[in-house]
Amino acid sequence: MITGTEVAARPLLLLVATGLRSYREYLLRSIGTEFRIHLFHTVEPTWEQEHLSGWTVVPDTHDGPGMAATAAELHREQPFDGVLCWDEGRIHAASHIAEALQLPNGDPAAIWRMRDKGQTRRALDAAGLPQPASIPVTTEQQALEAAARIGYPVILKPRGYGASIGVIRVDGPEQLSAGFAFTSAATLPDPIVFDSAEPYLVEECVVGEEISVDSVVQGGKAAPLFIGRKVVGYPPYAEEIGHRVEATDPLLADSGFADLLTDIHAALGFTDGWTHCEFMLTADGPKLIEANGRLGGDLIPYLGRLATGIDPGLAAARVACGLAPEVTATRSQATAIRFFYVAEDDTTIGAIGFDEERLPAEVDRAVAIAAPGAVFSPPPKGTLVGRIAYATVAADSRQACDRALDAAGAALVVTPA
């Protein structure tokens, strides 16, 4: 039995925001077994409360200096041991808190360098590290000229967005006008402004297998823990419709790849924390697509835990507090996630759910995200927000995972209103 004294002796972690319960509660649940968690949020916590030791309602979780001042007052009464945030729109603000409290990951400039893909490109260019050619632009005419310099096909993207919002492949000049209109019309729900002088990027379209890498970084050295093999759909858009994670992924044992990760973090100035980087494995080797100063989304770290036994919540919390993470694998499985969508734009959900009797044993979670009465569309209108459900699976092989996900999709019953 754990006593109150033992709980009080645990490190105190300041967490900024939580995200959706269906995607992030697993992190809170595991972190709470070794840490006391104090949450900064804009509303009183609901489902989060059972995992927390305390919370503070703040006016704006995007306001780094404001939260830093509030945290400093609390810190004087009961010192925090670390600051953690896994929400892309708030990681820069959270780094201001860590900076003020002189805790790990307290370099707002480094986090901004990763959030702003234009700055990422400049930093890696200066270090001579592999990435697609990239030209920042403001207008459609500049985009047309940049694409001619790089050579088609090209990728158009906003320089600071995530989740593939506004990203599109353009195969020729006749498609560029429509592609630029799509990219320039994309918006973020968060009140974050990037370089308005050159807000878009025209990039070389590198081809190969696209992957993500979740790593812990301490003292500048990066250690990859989970490799996510992406499944992308709805071309020419870049919707991530699934991911696969295997404990035996050969990149985890590739010392050259680990060295590349460390060099990339050094170029970006990121020395301590958790990162989620995305690469294209080209015929010329891995090329960085983007680097993010947070845990991966889409339940990729959860898949990593299923596959390896390494707990991403605890590892991220320990690194945030300057402690050594436990990164030894205790199991070896193949895992995967698939997201499900409606077929038509503006579909109103009448009822949704999985037929439990039709789900195979390999299914770990089958979750309906959509609520009755909500309206959903597939990409491009429903990029990211068009997902109505997901399933995660664990099995002995990738092929077994794919079969289980096919069965889960067949077991999803959606009735339009």
FILUM-927534 format. One record per residue (C-alpha): residue in three letters; chain; residue number from 1; x, y, z. Coordinates in Angstrom, 3 decimals. Layout:
<rs>
<ALA A NUM <X Y Z>> ...
</rs>
This chain:
<rs>
<MET A 1 <0.000 0.000 0.000>> <ILE A 2 <1.340 3.453 -0.965>> <THR A 3 <1.233 5.946 1.883>> <GLY A 4 <0.509 9.675 1.709>> <THR A 5 <4.101 10.368 2.706>> <GLU A 6 <5.387 8.312 -0.206>> <VAL A 7 <3.116 10.168 -2.655>> <ALA A 8 <4.247 13.543 -1.272>> <ALA A 9 <7.869 12.557 -1.905>> <ARG A 10 <7.261 11.983 -5.619>> <PRO A 11 <8.598 14.570 -8.106>> <LEU A 12 <6.127 17.345 -8.907>> <LEU A 13 <5.460 17.749 -12.637>> <LEU A 14 <3.742 20.783 -14.149>> <LEU A 15 <1.646 19.728 -17.154>> <VAL A 16 <0.274 22.255 -19.645>> <ALA A 17 <-3.104 21.151 -21.079>> <THR A 18 <-4.120 17.545 -21.717>> <GLY A 19 <-5.807 17.079 -25.089>> <LEU A 20 <-8.624 14.670 -25.886>> <ARG A 21 <-9.251 11.957 -23.329>> <SER A 22 <-9.429 9.204 -25.944>> <TYR A 23 <-5.943 10.124 -27.207>> <ARG A 24 <-4.034 11.234 -24.087>> <GLU A 25 <-5.430 9.746 -20.873>> <TYR A 26 <-3.048 6.793 -21.083>> <LEU A 27 <-0.163 9.225 -20.548>> <LEU A 28 <-1.708 10.819 -17.470>> <ARG A 29 <-2.559 7.449 -15.989>> <SER A 30 <0.996 6.138 -16.202>> <ILE A 31 <2.695 9.392 -15.151>> <GLY A 32 <0.513 9.492 -12.042>> <THR A 33 <2.040 6.245 -10.778>> <GLU A 34 <5.417 7.932 -10.156>> <PHE A 35 <4.774 11.680 -10.206>> <ARG A 36 <2.499 14.253 -8.689>> <ILE A 37 <0.873 16.177 -11.546>> <HIS A 38 <-0.204 19.821 -11.362>> <LEU A 39 <-2.236 20.854 -14.404>> <PHE A 40 <-2.455 24.267 -16.062>> <HIS A 41 <-5.713 24.478 -18.004>> <THR A 42 <-8.213 27.118 -19.083>> <VAL A 43 <-11.144 25.287 -17.439>> <GLU A 44 <-11.670 23.191 -14.338>> <PRO A 45 <-10.463 19.654 -15.106>> <THR A 46 <-13.079 16.906 -15.355>> <TRP A 47 <-11.871 13.416 -16.269>> <GLU A 48 <-8.307 14.485 -15.485>> <GLN A 49 <-8.914 15.012 -11.756>> <GLU A 50 <-8.311 11.426 -10.669>> <HIS A 51 <-4.763 11.675 -12.064>> <LEU A 52 <-3.876 15.077 -10.570>> <SER A 53 <-2.455 16.351 -7.300>> <GLY A 54 <-3.591 19.880 -8.143>> <TRP A 55 <-4.485 22.318 -10.875>> <THR A 56 <-4.590 25.996 -11.765>> <VAL A 57 <-7.063 27.588 -14.153>> <VAL A 58 <-5.157 30.131 -16.273>> <PRO A 59 <-6.555 32.634 -18.793>> <ASP A 60 <-4.619 31.308 -21.792>> <THR A 61 <-2.419 28.226 -22.170>> <HIS A 62 <-0.796 29.811 -25.245>> <ASP A 63 <0.568 32.683 -23.133>> <GLY A 64 <4.044 31.514 -22.136>> <PRO A 65 <5.180 34.563 -20.161>> <GLY A 66 <1.837 34.749 -18.363>> <MET A 67 <1.953 31.100 -17.347>> <ALA A 68 <5.609 31.466 -16.359>> <ALA A 69 <4.685 34.223 -13.896>> <THR A 70 <1.923 32.076 -12.396>> <ALA A 71 <4.198 29.043 -12.195>> <ALA A 72 <6.927 31.088 -10.494>> <GLU A 73 <4.519 32.036 -7.697>> <LEU A 74 <3.537 28.391 -7.165>> <HIS A 75 <7.170 27.310 -7.444>> <ARG A 76 <8.134 29.473 -4.467>> <GLU A 77 <5.648 27.607 -2.280>> <GLN A 78 <6.201 24.099 -3.664>> <PRO A 79 <8.977 23.705 -6.254>> <PHE A 80 <8.266 21.983 -9.531>> <ASP A 81 <10.739 19.358 -10.743>> <GLY A 82 <9.801 19.525 -14.402>> <VAL A 83 <7.460 20.962 -17.046>> <LEU A 84 <5.787 18.827 -19.703>> <CYS A 85 <3.498 19.573 -22.632>> <TRP A 86 <2.528 17.306 -25.529>> <ASP A 87 <0.177 19.708 -27.344>> <GLU A 88 <1.871 21.139 -30.450>> <GLY A 89 <0.164 24.515 -30.129>> <ARG A 90 <1.348 24.956 -26.539>> <ILE A 91 <4.865 23.502 -26.405>> <HIS A 92 <6.452 26.887 -27.085>> <ALA A 93 <4.452 28.482 -24.283>> <ALA A 94 <5.423 25.629 -21.944>> <SER A 95 <9.105 26.177 -22.699>> <HIS A 96 <8.780 29.713 -21.296>> <ILE A 97 <7.727 28.164 -17.981>> <ALA A 98 <10.680 25.770 -17.968>> <GLU A 99 <13.005 28.660 -18.793>> <ALA A 100 <11.663 30.787 -15.924>> <LEU A 101 <11.998 27.907 -13.456>> <GLN A 102 <15.412 26.862 -14.836>> <LEU A 103 <14.196 23.354 -15.626>> <PRO A 104 <14.967 21.060 -18.606>> <ASN A 105 <13.594 21.976 -22.044>> <GLY A 106 <13.632 25.655 -21.127>> <ASP A 107 <14.774 27.106 -24.457>> <PRO A 108 <11.877 28.845 -26.248>> <ALA A 109 <14.103 29.714 -29.228>> <ALA A 110 <14.877 26.024 -29.844>> <ILE A 111 <11.216 25.048 -29.610>> <TRP A 112 <10.226 27.858 -31.986>> <ARG A 113 <12.955 26.735 -34.385>> <MET A 114 <11.209 23.350 -34.496>> <ARG A 115 <7.666 24.730 -34.685>> <ASP A 116 <8.570 27.007 -37.597>> <LYS A 117 <9.500 24.694 -40.459>> <GLY A 118 <11.206 27.550 -42.279>> <GLN A 119 <13.625 27.961 -39.371>> <THR A 120 <14.089 24.192 -39.210>> <ARG A 121 <15.136 24.138 -42.854>> <ARG A 122 <17.638 26.982 -42.375>> <ALA A 123 <19.220 25.332 -39.323>> <LEU A 124 <19.638 21.975 -41.073>> <ASP A 125 <20.945 23.618 -44.236>> <ALA A 126 <23.607 25.382 -42.188>> <ALA A 127 <24.624 22.036 -40.658>> <GLY A 128 <24.613 20.213 -44.008>> <LEU A 129 <22.032 17.655 -42.863>> <PRO A 130 <19.736 15.738 -45.252>> <GLN A 131 <16.323 17.209 -45.966>> <PRO A 132 <14.194 18.201 -48.975>> <ALA A 133 <15.050 21.393 -50.830>> <SER A 134 <12.744 24.135 -49.554>> <ILE A 135 <11.927 27.712 -50.585>> <PRO A 136 <9.773 30.068 -48.477>> <VAL A 137 <7.204 32.093 -50.448>> <THR A 138 <4.401 34.587 -49.974>> <THR A 139 <2.477 34.676 -53.253>> <GLU A 140 <1.247 32.237 -55.857>> <GLN A 141 <3.657 33.707 -58.400>> <GLN A 142 <6.578 33.154 -56.040>> <ALA A 143 <5.375 29.596 -55.486>> <LEU A 144 <5.269 29.036 -59.252>> <GLU A 145 <8.835 30.336 -59.611>> <ALA A 146 <10.056 28.260 -56.644>> <ALA A 147 <8.473 25.107 -58.043>> <ALA A 148 <10.190 25.698 -61.386>> <ARG A 149 <13.543 26.002 -59.590>> <ILE A 150 <13.036 22.857 -57.505>> <GLY A 151 <11.334 20.794 -60.198>> <TYR A 152 <7.967 19.071 -60.119>> <PRO A 153 <6.406 17.405 -58.266>> <VAL A 154 <6.570 19.707 -55.253>> <ILE A 155 <4.939 19.863 -51.845>> <LEU A 156 <3.135 23.022 -50.709>> <LYS A 157 <2.701 23.560 -46.978>> <PRO A 158 <2.196 26.291 -44.382>> <ARG A 159 <5.479 26.823 -42.564>> <GLY A 160 <4.147 26.330 -39.038>> <TYR A 161 <1.167 23.984 -39.078>> <GLY A 162 <0.960 20.380 -37.948>> <ALA A 163 <-1.092 17.262 -38.670>> <SER A 164 <-0.650 17.729 -42.448>> <ILE A 165 <-3.019 20.720 -42.403>> <GLY A 166 <-2.635 22.621 -45.673>> <VAL A 167 <-0.157 20.114 -47.144>> <ILE A 168 <-0.661 19.109 -50.779>> <ARG A 169 <1.371 17.594 -53.604>> <VAL A 170 <1.433 19.496 -56.905>> <ASP A 171 <2.554 17.588 -59.993>> <GLY A 172 <2.777 20.436 -62.493>> <PRO A 173 <2.340 24.195 -63.037>> <GLU A 174 <-1.237 23.704 -64.193>> <GLN A 175 <-2.119 22.398 -60.706>> <LEU A 176 <-0.224 24.973 -58.705>> <SER A 177 <-2.922 27.636 -58.559>> <ALA A 178 <-5.454 25.253 -57.003>> <GLY A 179 <-2.782 23.799 -54.724>> <PHE A 180 <-1.667 27.209 -53.517>> <ALA A 181 <-5.283 28.190 -52.870>> <PHE A 182 <-5.702 25.063 -50.730>> <THR A 183 <-2.529 25.723 -48.731>> <SER A 184 <-3.111 29.433 -48.241>> <ALA A 185 <-6.703 28.866 -47.109>> <ALA A 186 <-5.652 26.479 -44.326>> <THR A 187 <-6.058 27.781 -40.793>> <LEU A 188 <-5.117 26.729 -37.284>> <PRO A 189 <-7.491 26.861 -34.318>> <ASP A 190 <-4.636 28.150 -32.145>> <PRO A 191 <-3.784 31.881 -31.977>> <ILE A 192 <-0.192 31.422 -33.178>> <VAL A 193 <1.433 33.628 -35.810>> <PHE A 194 <4.438 32.537 -37.844>> <ASP A 195 <6.551 34.632 -40.214>> <SER A 196 <3.850 36.473 -42.122>> <ALA A 197 <6.383 37.745 -44.691>> <GLU A 198 <6.903 34.233 -46.114>> <PRO A 199 <4.177 32.033 -44.617>> <TYR A 200 <4.368 29.100 -47.069>> <LEU A 201 <6.985 26.617 -48.182>> <VAL A 202 <7.507 25.040 -51.603>> <GLU A 203 <9.495 21.858 -51.107>> <GLU A 204 <11.083 19.080 -53.082>> <CYS A 205 <8.830 16.028 -53.173>> <VAL A 206 <11.096 13.318 -51.835>> <VAL A 207 <9.755 9.785 -52.188>> <GLY A 208 <10.094 6.610 -50.179>> <GLU A 209 <8.583 5.269 -46.989>> <GLU A 210 <7.496 7.933 -44.514>> <ILE A 211 <8.207 7.288 -40.851>> <SER A 212 <8.043 9.015 -37.495>> <VAL A 213 <10.559 8.654 -34.669>> <ASP A 214 <9.813 9.262 -31.009>> <SER A 215 <13.033 9.857 -29.083>> <VAL A 216 <14.271 10.890 -25.672>> <VAL A 217 <17.062 13.447 -25.698>> <GLN A 218 <19.359 14.022 -22.716>> <GLY A 219 <22.505 16.104 -22.757>> <GLY A 220 <22.063 16.492 -26.504>> <LYS A 221 <22.145 12.751 -27.253>> <ALA A 222 <19.048 11.360 -28.941>> <ALA A 223 <17.858 7.801 -28.347>> <PRO A 224 <15.071 6.563 -30.673>> <LEU A 225 <12.422 4.499 -28.859>> <PHE A 226 <9.546 4.012 -31.305>> <ILE A 227 <9.529 4.006 -35.117>> <GLY A 228 <6.112 4.669 -36.622>> <ARG A 229 <5.612 3.521 -40.216>> <LYS A 230 <2.972 5.832 -41.670>> <VAL A 231 <-0.018 4.839 -43.752>> <VAL A 232 <-1.067 7.856 -45.832>> <GLY A 233 <-4.264 8.199 -47.832>> <TYR A 234 <-6.494 10.612 -49.762>> <PRO A 235 <-3.901 11.763 -52.343>> <PRO A 236 <-2.861 14.401 -53.314>> <TYR A 237 <-3.449 15.339 -49.683>> <ALA A 238 <-1.316 13.861 -46.926>> <GLU A 239 <-3.859 12.481 -44.467>> <GLU A 240 <-2.315 10.037 -42.023>> <ILE A 241 <-4.869 7.238 -41.883>> <GLY A 242 <-2.794 4.856 -39.781>> <HIS A 243 <0.558 3.902 -38.283>> <ARG A 244 <2.482 0.699 -37.595>> <VAL A 245 <5.011 0.267 -34.780>> <GLU A 246 <7.156 -2.850 -34.283>> <ALA A 247 <9.551 -3.621 -31.446>> <THR A 248 <11.980 -5.191 -33.927>> <ASP A 249 <12.103 -2.246 -36.329>> <PRO A 250 <15.660 -2.337 -37.757>> <LEU A 251 <16.094 1.446 -37.489>> <LEU A 252 <16.080 1.149 -33.694>> <ALA A 253 <19.374 -0.739 -33.892>> <ASP A 254 <20.917 1.442 -36.610>> <SER A 255 <23.755 3.422 -34.999>> <GLY A 256 <24.104 5.648 -38.054>> <PHE A 257 <20.459 6.657 -37.797>> <ALA A 258 <20.855 7.400 -34.071>> <ASP A 259 <23.871 9.590 -34.888>> <LEU A 260 <21.810 11.449 -37.515>> <LEU A 261 <19.095 12.091 -34.930>> <THR A 262 <21.653 13.488 -32.497>> <ASP A 263 <23.137 15.736 -35.207>> <ILE A 264 <19.674 17.046 -36.120>> <HIS A 265 <18.878 17.894 -32.493>> <ALA A 266 <22.243 19.613 -32.141>> <ALA A 267 <21.557 21.737 -35.227>> <LEU A 268 <18.174 22.729 -33.792>> <GLY A 269 <19.595 23.440 -30.333>> <PHE A 270 <17.374 20.886 -28.587>> <THR A 271 <19.243 19.215 -25.711>> <ASP A 272 <16.739 17.708 -23.255>> <GLY A 273 <13.225 16.357 -23.662>> <TRP A 274 <11.076 14.183 -25.903>> <THR A 275 <10.793 14.748 -29.650>> <HIS A 276 <8.734 13.425 -32.523>> <CYS A 277 <10.574 13.644 -35.861>> <GLU A 278 <9.332 12.650 -39.299>> <PHE A 279 <11.518 11.335 -42.118>> <MET A 280 <11.211 10.101 -45.663>> <LEU A 281 <13.372 7.036 -46.246>> <THR A 282 <14.611 7.827 -49.736>> <ALA A 283 <16.972 5.943 -52.024>> <ASP A 284 <19.651 8.406 -50.843>> <GLY A 285 <18.954 7.776 -47.156>> <PRO A 286 <16.682 9.359 -44.522>> <LYS A 287 <15.662 12.983 -45.082>> <LEU A 288 <14.040 14.998 -42.320>> <ILE A 289 <10.527 16.216 -43.070>> <GLU A 290 <9.917 17.904 -39.706>> <ALA A 291 <10.940 17.874 -36.051>> <ASN A 292 <8.553 18.463 -33.155>> <GLY A 293 <9.407 19.114 -29.507>> <ARG A 294 <6.747 16.832 -28.042>> <LEU A 295 <5.415 13.305 -27.845>> <GLY A 296 <3.933 11.938 -31.039>> <GLY A 297 <0.211 12.165 -31.631>> <ASP A 298 <-2.196 9.659 -33.155>> <LEU A 299 <-1.475 7.255 -30.251>> <ILE A 300 <1.922 6.409 -31.769>> <PRO A 301 <3.620 6.374 -28.322>> <TYR A 302 <0.772 4.177 -27.083>> <LEU A 303 <1.509 1.731 -29.892>> <GLY A 304 <5.162 1.904 -28.862>> <ARG A 305 <4.237 0.885 -25.329>> <LEU A 306 <2.148 -2.011 -26.631>> <ALA A 307 <4.991 -3.121 -28.876>> <THR A 308 <7.950 -2.757 -26.505>> <GLY A 309 <6.684 -2.314 -22.956>> <ILE A 310 <8.533 1.020 -22.695>> <ASP A 311 <6.206 3.530 -21.020>> <PRO A 312 <6.286 6.833 -22.964>> <GLY A 313 <4.503 8.841 -20.278>> <LEU A 314 <6.966 7.881 -17.580>> <ALA A 315 <9.972 8.296 -19.882>> <ALA A 316 <8.856 11.784 -20.976>> <ALA A 317 <8.110 12.828 -17.396>> <ARG A 318 <11.470 11.604 -16.158>> <VAL A 319 <13.377 13.438 -18.885>> <ALA A 320 <11.355 16.589 -18.162>> <CYS A 321 <12.537 16.356 -14.548>> <GLY A 322 <16.167 15.668 -15.454>> <LEU A 323 <15.930 12.012 -14.435>> <ALA A 324 <17.144 8.991 -16.393>> <PRO A 325 <14.275 7.308 -18.273>> <GLU A 326 <13.684 3.567 -18.360>> <VAL A 327 <14.019 2.624 -22.012>> <THR A 328 <14.632 -1.134 -21.900>> <ALA A 329 <12.101 -3.116 -23.925>> <THR A 330 <10.223 -5.810 -21.993>> <ARG A 331 <8.107 -7.219 -24.827>> <SER A 332 <8.242 -7.607 -28.588>> <GLN A 333 <5.111 -7.228 -30.700>> <ALA A 334 <3.812 -5.653 -33.885>> <THR A 335 <1.160 -2.995 -33.338>> <ALA A 336 <-0.912 -0.667 -35.498>> <ILE A 337 <-3.686 1.913 -35.529>> <ARG A 338 <-6.199 2.748 -38.232>> <PHE A 339 <-8.550 5.728 -38.425>> <PHE A 340 <-11.980 5.491 -40.003>> <TYR A 341 <-13.925 8.105 -41.981>> <VAL A 342 <-17.341 8.688 -43.507>> <ALA A 343 <-17.604 8.355 -47.272>> <GLU A 344 <-19.382 11.630 -48.100>> <ASP A 345 <-18.919 15.273 -47.161>> <ASP A 346 <-21.227 16.706 -44.499>> <THR A 347 <-22.478 13.382 -43.201>> <THR A 348 <-24.518 13.715 -40.022>> <ILE A 349 <-23.921 10.826 -37.634>> <GLY A 350 <-27.078 9.143 -36.416>> <ALA A 351 <-25.494 6.269 -34.518>> <ILE A 352 <-21.988 4.835 -34.380>> <GLY A 353 <-20.319 1.928 -32.650>> <PHE A 354 <-18.317 -1.261 -33.052>> <ASP A 355 <-20.027 -4.655 -33.062>> <GLU A 356 <-17.993 -6.195 -30.223>> <GLU A 357 <-18.778 -9.747 -31.314>> <ARG A 358 <-17.090 -9.133 -34.669>> <LEU A 359 <-13.850 -7.732 -33.231>> <PRO A 360 <-10.919 -10.177 -33.324>> <ALA A 361 <-8.795 -10.903 -30.255>> <GLU A 362 <-5.907 -8.807 -31.616>> <VAL A 363 <-7.934 -5.599 -31.208>> <ASP A 364 <-6.667 -3.682 -28.190>> <ARG A 365 <-8.949 -0.642 -28.427>> <ALA A 366 <-11.906 0.187 -30.673>> <VAL A 367 <-13.104 3.722 -30.036>> <ALA A 368 <-15.840 5.788 -31.670>> <ILE A 369 <-14.770 9.452 -31.709>> <ALA A 370 <-17.870 10.843 -33.388>> <ALA A 371 <-20.991 11.622 -31.390>> <PRO A 372 <-24.534 11.285 -32.720>> <GLY A 373 <-25.666 14.509 -34.353>> <ALA A 374 <-22.154 15.624 -35.315>> <VAL A 375 <-21.322 16.360 -38.949>> <PHE A 376 <-18.196 14.838 -40.526>> <SER A 377 <-16.454 14.916 -43.889>> <PRO A 378 <-13.533 12.908 -45.294>> <PRO A 379 <-10.358 14.728 -46.429>> <PRO A 380 <-9.666 17.243 -47.754>> <LYS A 381 <-12.578 18.986 -46.049>> <GLY A 382 <-12.170 16.754 -43.027>> <THR A 383 <-8.367 16.644 -42.793>> <LEU A 384 <-7.603 15.246 -39.320>> <VAL A 385 <-10.983 16.355 -37.924>> <GLY A 386 <-12.785 13.924 -40.245>> <ARG A 387 <-11.877 10.854 -38.200>> <ILE A 388 <-14.937 9.191 -36.730>> <ALA A 389 <-13.330 6.188 -35.006>> <TYR A 390 <-10.091 4.279 -34.562>> <ALA A 391 <-8.854 0.831 -33.632>> <THR A 392 <-5.501 -0.281 -32.231>> <VAL A 393 <-4.221 -3.843 -32.528>> <ALA A 394 <-1.290 -5.937 -31.316>> <ALA A 395 <-0.150 -9.202 -32.905>> <ASP A 396 <2.885 -11.269 -33.847>> <SER A 397 <3.300 -9.722 -37.297>> <ARG A 398 <2.404 -6.726 -39.432>> <GLN A 399 <0.240 -8.937 -41.624>> <ALA A 400 <-1.778 -10.136 -38.622>> <CYS A 401 <-2.236 -6.511 -37.554>> <ASP A 402 <-3.551 -5.582 -40.997>> <ARG A 403 <-6.041 -8.448 -40.950>> <ALA A 404 <-7.267 -7.427 -37.511>> <LEU A 405 <-7.699 -3.809 -38.598>> <ASP A 406 <-9.668 -4.920 -41.660>> <ALA A 407 <-11.954 -6.869 -39.339>> <ALA A 408 <-12.308 -3.878 -37.020>> <GLY A 409 <-13.314 -1.698 -39.959>> <ALA A 410 <-15.923 -4.237 -40.960>> <ALA A 411 <-17.233 -4.235 -37.386>> <LEU A 412 <-17.733 -0.457 -37.328>> <VAL A 413 <-21.412 0.334 -37.797>> <VAL A 414 <-22.290 3.901 -38.795>> <THR A 415 <-25.871 5.004 -39.343>> <PRO A 416 <-26.319 8.430 -40.945>> <ALA A 417 <-29.005 10.652 -39.451>> 
</rs>
